[in-house]
């Protein structure tokens, strides 16, 4: 009787390593530097994001953010996309990355050491702004932004950093040099390394804000905070470019990691489609349209929740350093939750279909959004009960909002970002570069500006009816309705895109 020699194939990794570290030893040459690039980019984004909110919200009010996103951030994103799309035909990907990153780093350094110290010179006087607001009460919030226009410019560039450098430049590079089979293992690892930057950013933010207790009389504590934070941001930006160059020289020349005949983004001799033709192709792609719908729905959903939440934070924390300290604490907890979620999310990506993994984020937003809006709408009815336990509705709204934003964003980092990037991998080279520029930069801004447009419209309509400026408290029920419609569209888009992604992956 013959004895069968067949045996079960050995697993690629042990069970424990499969969960926590599914990377081969030889792949560390690629995975570690890519993870550090993501780390530095996300660290900078977290720092400038907390600062932009501290600058604008404490000096104008959370209501002004809607006008800023709609009338400043979105046009800037469209302009960046047009320039980037044209530049991608002229520059190699490596030089395009440096050209995209450098202006941001230069501005953030100039803001801390030149613009902010001389803000009285650059900004209109308080008397001028107050007089204009008295003459044009319906333009109260835009005029408030005019009075601190350099803060608004910082806000715009901080927002664009998230779209242009984090969502576009890094992930475009990752998608070009990573196979779909590798992405299921490596993308979660990249994200896991990057989420530690939130812990560092939170710690650095708290440390720089706490320095105010040691400043000399007559010194501006917030100026010192900016100096420290922007110095770190500039250094991290330089480190990012150095690592990017190292990967081009040492990783992409190794056939184990990149086996295509030319480096990603190197110009070919064949004629390229013009800008108009490229944009026409991109805007008529149903596949890209569905990815854009995910990005837009996320942007609107997070915008309406955060706008309301930040209006509560403004009531509780009126000083820039206090505001920055609180946001730094939220950042730290977001980092901790993101690390946990990335370990869970990486295994979800390997165990379940793309559609299931992509649907988790909108489901988390639905639960969190309903909880937060319901509390804010009925908070006055709960004031008596809350006072009996030694607190108040504003304090609870701030903490509840922080918990919901922390869980929602950690899920977004762990699953939404990774599933979205995996959806780009089956596309051709032009769609990965130009299509991603349109979707991530413009689509991302359209999402936030869509939420901002709803808020501006509601502020205007409700303000006209009331005969005075409207605040978030007056428009909460209507925002809740907008939120429910958007998250429903989000789930429907996930279902439609999931069919296309899974079909494309079978072909490839």
N, C-alpha and C positions, 0 to 999 in steps of 0.2 A: 504494500500500500504506500503510495507516494505521499510524502509529507510536503505540504505547501510551504513554499519559501516566501510567500507574500506577507508583507507586514504593513502596518499603517504608516503613512508618511509622517516624518518627524515634524512637529510644529515649528514655525519660524522663530517663535520666541516662547519663553516660559510663560505660564499664566500670569504671574505677577508682573513680569516685564511687558507683556502684551498690554496690560492695563496702564502702567505708569511710564514706560519708556520704550516704545516700539521702534527704536532706531538702531540700525546696525552700527557696529563700531567704526567701520570705514566711512559711514555717512556723516560722522560728526564733523568732518572737515567742511562739509556744506551746511549742516544743520546749525552748528554753533554760531558761526558768523551771521547767518541769516536771522537767527533768533536775537542776536545782539543788535542788529540793524533795527529790527522791529521794536526791541526794548527801548533804544534811544529815541526813535520816532514817537512812540507812544508816551514815553516819559515827557518829551517836550510838549506834546499835545495836551497832556494832562496839566502840566504847569501853566501853559498859556491859556488854557480853557478856564482854569480857576481864577487866574488873574483878570481875564477879560470880564468875567461876571462880577468880580470884586470892583473893578473900575466902573463899569456901566451901571449895574444895578444900584450900587450905593450912591451914585452921583446923579442918577436920573430916575430910577424906578424900573421894576421888572416890565412894566407896560411898554417902555420904550424899546425893548428887545424885539418886539413884533415888527415895528417900523424899520428897525435896523436890518433885520433879516430879510424883509421884503424888498426894501428900496436900495439897500447897499450890498448885502452879501450875495444875493442872487445875481444882480447884474455883474458883479465882480467875478463870480463863478463862471458865468457865460463868457465873459471876456477872457478869462484864463483858459477855458476849454478851447476857444478859437485859436488863441496864440499857441497853446500846447499842440493842438492838432496840426497846425501849420509847421511848427518847429520839429515835429516828429518826422516830417519829410526832409528836413535839412540836417538835423543832428543825429548822431548815433544814440542809442538808448543810454549809454553811459554818460555822454555829455549832456543829454536831455535831463537826466537825473540831477546832475550838478547845477545846471541852469535853472531848474525848478526850485531846488533847495536853497541856493545862495541868497536870493532876495529876501526870503523870510528871515534867515539868520541875521542878515545885515540890519533889517528893520528892527527886529527885537532888541538887538544891541543898542541901536540908535535911540530907541524909545526910552530905555532905562537911563542912558547916560547923557542924552541931549534933549529930547523932546519933553519928557516929564519934568525935569528940573526947571525948565523954562516955560511951563505950561501957561503961566499968566501972560507971557508974550504972545503965544500962539493962539490962545482961546479968546473969544469975545468976553467982555466984562459981564459980571452977574447982573448988573443993572440993565444992560442992553438986552440980555436974554429975558429978564423978568418983564421988561417993557413990551417986548415982542409977544410974549405969552399973554399979556393983558390985552393987546390989540387983536390977537388971533387965537382965541381960546380953543378953537377946534383943532389947532396945530400945536397944542401944548407939548406933546411928546416929541415930535420931530424937532421943534425949536430947542427943547431940552438937550437933544443929541447934538444940535449945532453948537451949543455952548461948550461941549466937551468933545469936539470933533476928532481930536487925536485919539481919545479913548475908543471912539467908534471905529477908527481906522485900525487900531490894535485888535478890536473885536473881529473885524472883517478878516484880517490876515490870520488870526487864530482859528477862525472857522475854516478858512481855506486850507490851513495846514492839515486839518483833519481830512478834507476831501482830496486835496492835490498831492500831498506827500504820503499820508497814511493809507487812505483808501486806494488812491491811484498809483503813485509811483512805486511804493513797496510791493503791493499785491500784483501789479502788472509784471514786475520783475520776477516775483515768485512763480506766477503762472507760466511765464515763458521758460523757466528752467526746471520746472517740476512736472513729472508725469502724474496722471490721475491716480495710478496705483500708489505712488509715493505720497501724494497729497493727503490721502486718508490717514497716513501715519505722521507725516511731517508737519502739516498745517496746525494740528493740535499742539505739537511740540513748540512750533514758532510762537503760537499764541500763549502757551504756558510760560515760556521765557519772558514774553512781553508783559504779561500781567504782573510780574514781580516789579515792573517799573512803576505800577500804581502804588505799591507799598513804599517804594523809594520816593516817589513824587509827593505822596501824602506826608511822609516824614520830613522831607526837605521843605515843603510848604509850611508845616507847623513850626519847624525850627526857624525859618526865615521870618515868620510872623511874630514869634516869641522874642525875637531880638529887640523889639520895641521897648521891652522892660529895661534894656541896658543902654539905650541911646542917651546921648548928652542933651541937656536942655537946649532948645532951639533947633534941634535936628528933626527932620521929618522921618518918622518910623517907617512909613510906607515907601518912601524913597529908598531907604536902606534895604527893605524887603525886595523891592524891584531889582536893585543892583545885584544882590546875591542870586536871585532866581534867574535873571536874564544872563548872567555870566555862565551859570550852569547850562542853560539852554543853548548858548552859543557853542560851548565846549562839546556838548552832546551832538550838535549839528556837524561839527568838524569831524568827530569820531565816526559818525554815520557815513560821511563821504569817504573816509579812509578805509573803512570796512568794505564799502561797495567796490572800491578800487581793488582791494585785496582779493575779493571774490572773482572779479574779472580776470585777474592775473594768475590766480592759483587754483581756482575751483572750476571755472568754465573751460580751462585748458586740459582738464582731466576727463578722459572719455568715460569714466565710470559715472560721472554726474551730468555730462552734457555731450551728446554724441552727434549733434547736428553739424553740417559742414561749415556753418558760419555762426558767429556770436549773435545773441539776440539783439535785434534792432540795427544790425549793421546794414547800411544802405546797399541795395542791389542795383545792378546796372539797368534793369528793365524799368520802363516808365511806370510811374505811380499815378493813381487816380488823383485828380485835383481835390481841393478842399470841399467844394460843393458836391462833387460826385461821391466823395467819401461820406459826407454827412447824410446825403440822400439814402445811401445804402444802409447806413446805421439806423436812421429814423424809420426805415421801412422794414426792419427786421423784427418779426414777432417775438423771437427768442430774446433779443436785447430789450424789447419793450416790456416783457414780463419781468426781467431782472430789474429794469428801471421802476416798475410798479412796486416791487418789494422795497426798493430803496426809498421811494417817495412815501409809501405808506408808513414805513418805519419813521421817517423824518417828521411826518405830520403827527403821528402818535406821540413820539417822545417830546415834540415841541409843545403840544398843548398840555401835557402833564407837567413838564419842567417849568413852563411859563407860570402856571398857577402855583407850583411849589416854590419857585424863587420869589414870588410876590409875598409869600409867607415868611421866607427867610429874611427878606428886606425889612419886614416889621420887627423881627426878633434881633437881627444883627445889622446895625446901621453904620458901623465902622469898617473900613476896607480890611484891616488886619483881622478883626473878629470874623468877618465874612470869609476871608481866605482860610483862616484856621478851621472853621466849620467845614468848608468845602474840602479841605485837605483831609480831615477826618473821614468824610464820606468817600473820598478817593481811596484811602487806605482800606476801608471795609469793602469797597468795590473790588479792589485788588485781591483781597482774601477770598471773596466769593467767586471771583473770576477764575482763580486757580483751582478751586474745588470744582466749579462747573466745567472747566476745560478738561479735567481728568475724566469727569462723567461724560462730557460732550464728545471727547475723542473716541470713547468706546461706543457711544451712540452712533457716530458716523460709520464705524466699522461693522456694527451689528445690524443696523437698520437701513432701510432705503432712504435716499436723499429727501424724499417728500416728508417722511415722518420727522427726520431731524430738523428740516426747515420749518415745520409747522409748530414746533415747540415754542419758539420766541413769541409769535403773535398770541399764542394761548396764554403765556405768562403775562403779556401786556394786558390782555383782556381782564384777567383776574385782578391784577394790580391796579389798573385804571378804574375799574368799577369800584374797588374798595376806596381809593383815594377821592374820587369825585363824590361818592356817596357821603363820605365823612365831611368834606368841605361844604356840600350843599346843606347838610343837616347839623353843622357844627354849633349853630346858635341854640338849637334844641338840646344840645349836650353840655352846654356851658355850665349849668348848675351842677350836674353830676361830676364834671371834671374838676370844678372848684372844690368839691368835697374831698377829692383825693390830692389836692394841693397843686393842681396844674391848670392850664387854660387851653382853649381850642387852637390858638396859634402855635403853642409849643408842641401839641400833639400832632398838628398838621405838618409841622417841620420834620418831626421824627418819623411819622408815618410815611411822608413823601420820601425821606431819605432811604428808608427801608425798601420801599417799592422801586425807587430809581436804582438802588444798589443791585437788587435781584434782577430787575429788567435789563440793566446794562451788562451785568455779568453773563446773563444768558445770551445777550446780543453778541458779546465778544466771543463766547464759547461756541455758539451754534450759528447765529445769523451770519456773521462775517465769514466763517469757514465754509458754510454751504453756498453762500453767494459767490465766493472765489472759486469754488469747485465748479460752479456753473459756467465759468469763463473758459475752463481748460479745453473743452472740445472745439472751441472756436478757432478760426484761422488767425494768422499773425496780425493782420490789419484790424480785425474786430477786437482782438485782445488789447491793442494799443489805443486805437481811436474810439472804438465802441466803449471801452472801459472809461475813457476820458469823458465821454458824453454822459454815460450812466452814473458814474461815481461822483464826478465833479458837479455837473449840471443837475442830474437826477437827485443827488443828495441835497443840493441847495433848493431845488424845487420842492422837495419834501418839507424842509424846514420853512421855506417861504410860503408853502401852501398852508401850513399851520399858522404862520404869521399873517397871511392874507385873511384867513377866517377870523383871527383875533382882531386885526385892524378893522375889518368890516363890522364886527360886532361892537367894538369900541365906538366906531363912528355912528352906527345906527342907534345903539342904546344911549350914547352921549347926546345925540340930537333929541331923542325923546325926553331925556332927563333935563336937558338944557345946561349940562355941565360935563366935565371930563368923566368918562367912564373908567372903572377899574375892573380887575379880574373878578371881584366879588359879584358884580352885577351881571357878568356874562357866563358864569360857571354852568348853569343848566344847558345853555346852548352849546357850549364847548363839549359838554358830555355827549350830546347828540352827535356832534361831528366825530368825536372819538369812536363811538360805536360803529358808525358807518365805515370809517377808514379801516378799523381792524378786521371788519367783515370782508372788505375788498382785499385786504392783505392775505387772509386765509384762502380766498378763492384764487388769487394769483399764485400762491404756493402750489396749489393743486394742479393748475394748468402748466406751470413751469416744470413741475416734477415729472410730468409725462415726457416732456421734451428732453430734460436732462438725462433721465434714465434711458431713453431711446438713443441719445447721442453717445452715451457711455458704452452701450452694447455694440454700436458700430465701430467705435474706437478700441 
